[in-house]
């Protein structure tokens, strides 16, 4: 039962986040790999500093990381 509810919550997070991002025309840059992610994130942040951007200080490396960051900034 616990795993079933967890899957439902994660699915709802994904759906709501996708809808929110599309509705507000928000672009997401996701950086993956085994090394250099923080350095790359900081370099991209400097390149986009004149744009309206949100660069998370935390690194949420889980299934709900993007939803947490999207909705954290937009309280």
C-alpha positions as CSV (number, residue, x, y, z in Angstrom):
1,X,0.0,0.0,0.0
2,X,2.8,2.4,0.9
3,X,4.6,1.9,-2.5
4,X,1.3,2.3,-4.3
5,X,0.6,5.7,-2.7
6,X,4.2,6.8,-3.3
7,X,3.8,6.0,-7.0
8,X,0.5,8.0,-7.1
9,X,2.1,11.0,-5.4
10,X,5.1,10.9,-7.8
11,X,2.8,10.7,-10.8
12,X,0.8,13.6,-9.6
13,X,3.9,15.7,-9.0
14,X,5.0,14.9,-12.6
15,X,1.6,15.8,-14.1
16,X,1.2,19.1,-12.1
17,X,4.8,20.1,-12.8
18,X,4.5,19.5,-16.5
19,X,1.2,21.4,-16.6
20,X,2.7,24.3,-14.7
21,X,5.8,24.5,-16.8
22,X,3.8,24.4,-20.1
23,X,1.2,27.0,-18.9
24,X,3.9,29.5,-17.8
25,X,6.2,28.7,-20.7
26,X,9.1,27.9,-18.4
27,X,12.2,26.3,-19.9
28,X,14.2,23.8,-17.8
29,X,17.9,23.0,-18.3
30,X,18.8,19.7,-16.8
31,X,22.4,18.8,-16.3
32,X,23.3,15.1,-16.0
33,X,26.5,13.1,-15.8
34,X,29.0,11.7,-13.4
35,X,31.2,14.7,-12.9
36,X,31.2,18.5,-13.3
37,X,27.5,19.2,-12.8
38,X,27.9,21.9,-10.2
39,X,30.6,23.7,-12.2
40,X,28.4,23.5,-15.3
41,X,25.4,24.7,-13.4
42,X,27.4,27.7,-12.1
43,X,28.7,28.5,-15.6
44,X,25.2,28.4,-17.1
45,X,24.0,30.7,-14.3
46,X,26.6,33.2,-15.1
47,X,25.7,33.1,-18.8
48,X,22.0,33.6,-18.0
49,X,22.5,36.2,-15.2
50,X,20.7,38.9,-17.2
51,X,17.7,36.7,-17.8
52,X,15.0,35.9,-15.3
53,X,16.4,32.6,-14.0
54,X,16.1,30.4,-10.9
55,X,19.2,28.4,-10.0
56,X,18.6,26.1,-7.1
57,X,21.2,26.1,-4.4
58,X,20.4,22.5,-3.4
59,X,20.8,19.5,-5.7
60,X,17.7,17.3,-5.4
61,X,18.8,14.1,-7.2
62,X,15.5,12.3,-6.8
63,X,12.4,11.6,-8.8
64,X,10.7,14.6,-7.3
65,X,13.7,17.0,-7.5
66,X,12.4,19.2,-10.3
67,X,8.8,19.5,-8.9
68,X,10.3,20.5,-5.5
69,X,12.5,23.2,-7.1
70,X,9.7,24.4,-9.4
71,X,7.1,24.8,-6.6
72,X,9.6,26.0,-4.0
73,X,10.5,29.1,-6.0
74,X,6.9,29.8,-6.9
75,X,5.2,29.9,-3.5
